[in-house]
């Protein structure tokens, strides 16, 4: 019988090695797999390359991973917000490398990896410092930049619920990068609020099919939320952008 559930978050992140490339879902804290990140900190992996929309905020989750000195490089589209002090300090002190990628390109590069696309052209960033040293091509009179897929060793994502087969559904904007990251990593680990029986989901409602998921862990009701609002940190920009969705 197929059963992709694991007993706890420690088992969920077991085997993530030093130097791994790890995709982390989330838009601000909406959909950020905080419990999996906390477990990754305890596990001790270092020199990680993190692929995420944001570079963490406040003192929790991805921000804490950076504060612990576990990250050598961040690939993201939005590294700074009102409470990104850990990223700011690490970057300004030269302890952290940043690859800044426009948000649409970031999403498409991740999606391309999952879809088996070798490369694609995008007009975004043409004429900016991000285009320096990049291959340009004119297509039907418009200039484009060549973009390559982003693959990862592991994707850590957060869903609302899953079954033992690994089928996942999300809550509102917490869906964000999770579905494409699940397809672009060799190992996909999903934390959810609850595990449900197989057959509970309408197949049409399943966003991430179990074929893309390797491990699922239930973390229960997340303590960093209270009545759908963020607690324990500032994250004003993230909360404003996501409407407090989790």
C-alpha positions in Angstrom: 0.0 0.0 0.0 1.4 3.4 -1.0 1.8 5.6 2.1 3.9 8.8 1.7 3.2 10.1 5.2 6.1 10.3 7.7 5.7 10.5 11.5 7.3 13.9 12.2 9.1 16.9 10.7 12.5 15.4 11.5 11.7 12.4 9.3 10.4 14.7 6.7 13.7 16.6 6.2 16.0 13.6 6.8 18.7 13.3 4.3 18.9 16.9 3.2 22.7 17.3 2.8 25.1 20.2 3.1 25.3 22.1 -0.2 21.8 21.1 -1.3 19.6 23.4 -3.4 16.3 23.7 -1.6 13.1 25.3 -3.0 11.0 26.9 -0.3 7.3 27.8 -1.0 5.6 30.9 0.2 4.8 34.5 -0.6 5.9 36.3 2.5 4.7 33.9 5.2 1.6 32.8 3.2 2.4 29.2 2.4 5.9 29.2 4.0 6.6 25.8 5.4 7.8 27.1 8.8 7.8 23.8 10.6 9.9 22.1 7.9 12.4 24.9 8.0 12.7 24.7 11.7 13.3 21.0 11.4 15.9 21.7 8.7 17.7 24.0 11.1 17.8 21.3 13.8 19.0 18.7 11.2 22.1 20.9 10.7 22.5 21.1 6.9 24.7 24.0 5.8 25.9 25.9 2.7 22.3 25.7 1.3 21.1 27.4 -1.9 17.6 28.6 -1.2 15.2 29.2 -4.1 12.2 31.2 -2.8 10.1 34.2 -3.8 11.2 36.0 -0.6 14.3 35.9 1.6 12.5 35.7 4.9 11.0 38.1 7.3 11.0 38.6 11.1 12.7 35.9 13.2 11.0 32.8 12.0 11.2 30.3 9.1 13.5 31.2 6.3 14.7 34.3 8.1 15.8 32.1 11.0 17.6 29.7 8.6 19.6 32.7 7.3 20.3 34.0 10.8 21.7 30.6 11.7 24.3 30.9 8.9 23.0 27.9 7.0 22.4 29.6 3.7 25.2 30.5 1.2 23.0 31.7 -1.6 19.5 33.0 -2.2 17.7 32.9 -5.5 14.6 35.1 -5.2 12.6 38.0 -6.6 11.9 40.0 -3.4 14.7 39.8 -0.9 13.9 42.9 1.2 10.8 43.9 3.1 10.1 45.8 6.3 11.3 42.9 8.5 14.1 41.3 6.4 16.8 42.3 8.9 18.5 38.9 8.9 18.9 38.8 5.1 20.0 42.5 5.1 22.8 41.8 7.7 24.1 38.6 6.0 24.1 40.2 2.5 25.8 43.5 3.6 28.4 41.5 5.5 29.2 39.4 2.5 28.0 36.2 4.1 25.3 35.6 1.6 25.2 35.6 -2.2 22.0 36.9 -4.0 20.7 36.0 -7.4 17.9 38.4 -8.1 15.3 37.1 -10.5 12.2 39.0 -11.7 9.1 37.3 -10.2 7.6 36.1 -13.4 10.9 34.7 -14.6 11.4 33.0 -11.3 8.1 31.2 -11.6 8.6 30.3 -15.2 12.2 29.0 -14.6 10.8 26.7 -11.9 7.9 25.6 -14.0 10.3 25.0 -17.0 12.3 22.6 -14.8 9.2 20.6 -14.0 8.1 20.6 -17.6 11.4 19.5 -19.0 12.0 22.7 -21.0 15.7 23.3 -21.7 15.5 27.1 -21.8 13.2 29.9 -22.9 13.3 33.6 -23.9 11.8 36.4 -21.8 11.7 40.1 -22.4 11.8 40.8 -18.7 15.0 42.5 -17.4 16.1 43.6 -20.9 18.0 46.9 -20.5 18.6 46.5 -16.8 21.7 45.4 -14.9 20.2 41.9 -14.7 20.7 41.6 -18.4 24.5 42.1 -18.3 26.5 39.2 -19.7 23.3 37.4 -20.8 22.4 36.0 -24.2 20.1 38.4 -26.1 17.9 37.5 -29.1 15.6 39.6 -31.2 12.4 37.9 -32.1 9.9 39.7 -34.3 11.5 43.0 -33.5 11.5 42.6 -29.7 14.6 41.8 -27.6 14.6 38.8 -25.2 17.0 37.2 -22.7 17.7 33.5 -22.6 16.6 32.0 -19.3 17.4 28.6 -17.9 15.3 26.3 -15.7 15.9 26.1 -11.9 16.1 22.6 -10.6 16.4 21.6 -6.9 17.4 18.7 -4.8 14.5 19.3 -2.4 11.3 21.3 -2.4 9.7 22.2 1.0 6.1 23.4 0.6 3.1 23.9 2.7 -0.4 22.7 1.9 -3.7 22.7 3.7 -4.4 18.9 3.6 -3.2 15.8 1.9 -4.0 12.1 1.7 -1.5 9.3 2.2 -0.9 9.1 -1.5 0.5 12.6 -1.5 -2.4 14.4 -3.2 -2.4 18.0 -1.9 -4.8 20.9 -1.7 -4.0 24.4 -0.6 -5.6 27.3 1.2 -6.1 30.4 -0.9 -2.9 32.4 -1.7 -0.9 29.9 0.3 -0.9 27.9 -3.0 1.5 30.4 -4.7 4.8 28.7 -5.6 4.0 25.2 -4.1 2.6 23.5 -7.2 5.4 24.4 -9.5 8.1 23.7 -7.0 6.7 20.3 -6.4 7.4 19.4 -10.0 10.9 20.8 -10.1 12.7 19.0 -7.3 14.1 15.5 -7.0 12.4 15.2 -3.6 9.3 17.1 -2.6 8.3 17.3 1.1 4.9 18.7 2.0 3.7 19.9 5.4 -0.1 20.0 5.9 -2.5 20.9 8.6 -4.1 17.4 8.4 -3.9 14.1 6.6 -7.3 12.9 5.3 -8.5 9.6 4.0 -8.0 8.7 0.3 -11.1 9.6 -1.6 -11.9 12.7 0.5 -10.8 15.1 -2.2 -12.7 15.7 -5.4 -10.1 14.8 -8.0 -10.8 18.1 -9.8 -9.8 19.9 -6.6 -6.4 18.3 -6.2 -3.7 20.9 -7.1 -0.6 18.9 -6.6 -1.0 15.2 -7.5 0.7 12.6 -5.4 3.0 11.6 -8.2 5.0 14.8 -7.5 5.2 14.3 -3.8 7.6 12.1 -1.8 6.9 12.8 1.8 3.9 14.3 3.7 3.8 15.3 7.3 0.9 16.7 9.4 1.9 19.6 11.6 -1.6 20.3 13.0 -2.8 23.8 13.6 0.1 26.2 13.0 1.0 28.2 16.2 2.2 31.2 14.1 -1.4 31.8 13.0 -4.2 33.1 15.2 -7.6 33.4 13.5 -5.9 33.7 10.2 -3.6 36.5 11.3 0.2 36.4 11.6 1.6 36.4 15.1 5.2 36.5 16.4 6.6 38.9 13.9 6.1 42.0 11.8 5.7 40.9 8.1 3.6 44.0 7.4 4.4 43.8 3.7 3.6 40.1 3.4 0.4 40.5 5.3 -0.7 43.4 3.2 0.0 41.6 -0.1 -1.6 38.4 0.9 -4.6 39.7 2.8 -3.5 37.6 5.8 -4.0 34.3 3.9 -2.2 31.3 5.2 
